[in-house]
Amino acid sequence: MSDEWGVMGKRLSLFFLGGLILGVVFFQPFPTRAEKDSFVSVSQSGFDIFHAPENPQPGQAVVVALRSRKPMPETRAQQPLNMKFIDRKFSLEPVAEGWRGVAAVPLGTEAANYSLSIKVKDGTELALPITVVAHDYGEQRLTVPEEMATPMLPENLQKIKRDRQHLGVAYGSSGDSLLLAEMVRPPLSSTITSPFGRRRLLNGKPKAPHGGVDFQAAVGVPITAAAKGRVVLAEELYYSGNLVIIDHGLDIFTLYMHLNEISCRSGDTVDPGQIIGTAGSSGRVTGPHLHWGVKIAGVFVDPLRFVDDSKHLLKVPWEE
Ligand SMILES: [Zn+2]
């Protein structure tokens, strides 16, 4: 009996010891998901450079931030900077102790290693290596009236030309500093009928890939601003129909297409969730829906992915 208790006692103590070892092994401070999702950083030429996500896909934004490891003269620290990535230029705004900005990977970019270059005002050139990973967005075939797929009528071509000029003015007017102060939110809650990035064949002819995401929406459903910003275009265009474009600063724009009614005007400041119009079927459509787009310095990114990536804009990484 006492012997049995002795064996049991040993077994029990072994059990507890085992549990203790397992506890130590498994409850080590493993990197949490939040840490995994946050910025990766490198140090180069006296600067700390941060970016997120670590490996973007074509059609995804890359948030970049940097700071000097030694104090910089005030005047230099307060000047905006530019960065170049995959042959495109993006802006960086001065923030407390450094700079931050958003670059983007265009659709169709090959999976490879790229260099994001930043020229600091003291002449230092930084080169941040970023690996773009592949993503297949798939393909879609659509049938629309021929004059909508490939317009031929002179009045339509005239209108398209005028639309391009208006879009150029709108996209050329972004604010120097970021306006959005909270995470981007989709402009309505609904089923996705066509995801971002699909290669498109319109009436059998290859066209630009889908530059936004389509939400199922009946005519008249209210559409809201995805983030704080300034309306830079609110008018009817040939392809987009009734279109609203909101500037969120730093060349970040959100687009709302095929609206039935527009209830804001160019120049208006809008708050997140503010109604800017109602869904409709204006422009080149096969039925009523909302096409929502996010364009960063001329590059369309996946709006739903940007909803998630916008969390990297809420804080500069050294404030974490
Ligand atoms: Zn669409």
Boltz pocket constraint, residues with backbone or C-beta under 6 A from the ligand:
constraints:
  - pocket:
      binder: B
      contacts: [[A, 194], [A, 210], [A, 212], [A, 213], [A, 214], [A, 290], [A, 291], [A, 292]]
      max_distance: 6.0
